[in-house]
Amino acid sequence: SLPGPVAAGAVEAAERITVPILASMQGVGMPSELVGIPAYPSPEAAVTALRRVVGYAQWRSRPTGTEPTTAVRTEEARGLIAGLTGRLPEERAAALLDCYGITVQPAELVTSPRRAAEAAQRLGYPVAVKARSRPYRHRPDLRGQRLDLPDAAAVRAAWASLRSQLGPEVPIVVQRMAPVGVSVVVGSEEHPKYGPLVSFGLSGPATELLGDRAHHIVPLTDVDAARLVRSVRAAPLLLGYLGSAPVDIAALEEFVLCVGRLADDIPEVVHLTLDPVIVSTGRVTVLSAEVVAGPSVPRADAGPRRFWTPAVPVVDRPPVRGGSAQHGHAVHNRLP
């Protein structure tokens, strides 16, 4: 019933205290005295606006981290993918990834028990004999792989067993075993709106069905990589869960940075999937990689994705009257 005096009191308080003030006048119009103070038609709208401003200020004040500086072979990578479209052959995909410090564990296609044993000898024991087919790769219940084979006799028997089970059409490969660890999936894609994105999650049908994946635009910093790998709901499995040993999280973060740098440098890589990637207590091992190439499209988002130092301070005090509010303060007034 006294909008004038109440508004004058709010203005007086805003001029002498250092915390944000927002106004909400119930049942009356907004008095002219409130010019310079964010005013809202309801307390709920005011609190929502303040929450958003606080969240934005916290985001702005977080450390950005540093971009990776490890040596890469960008021009060589561009030469490997130039003019190609579609899924790259495995050997070319592995060579491309190697330019960015990403090593794919070799796997050899074998067509007989004898050749399987010879491949195992070259690769080193213990090995896995498995179907080179996506459904079998991610479905342990389908028994499309035989693991931890210690010698030639076990390899020959495994090949014969798989061939009998799978039939003559499914390719079979031999691959050296990775250390015991947590299986994750890391990838990238060219998004038409956001540009290159890096994705991360734990591997397997359960997390895929639950949508437990995290994404981040590039370029990535060390802070971004650390936040990304910890942002999925299944992240405790990486840090030690129910007595399991924590994996080499630093190596995983460095690996994610490599993927991000590749995605940022080579727009012709329109889709990359590294799955599974085994993260153990001492290393990161890529067991399978899929690289899809496409024509390079100009990135309209390149400017917004660059790192920059803001010229205005983080919003840390309320707007003041009389036209002296800085750009940061104007954020308050633009919120609904």
Order of alpha helices (4+ residues) and beta strands (2+ residues): alpha-beta-beta-alpha-alpha-beta-alpha-beta-alpha-beta-alpha-beta-alpha-beta-beta-beta-alpha-beta-alpha-alpha-alpha-beta-beta-beta-alpha-alpha
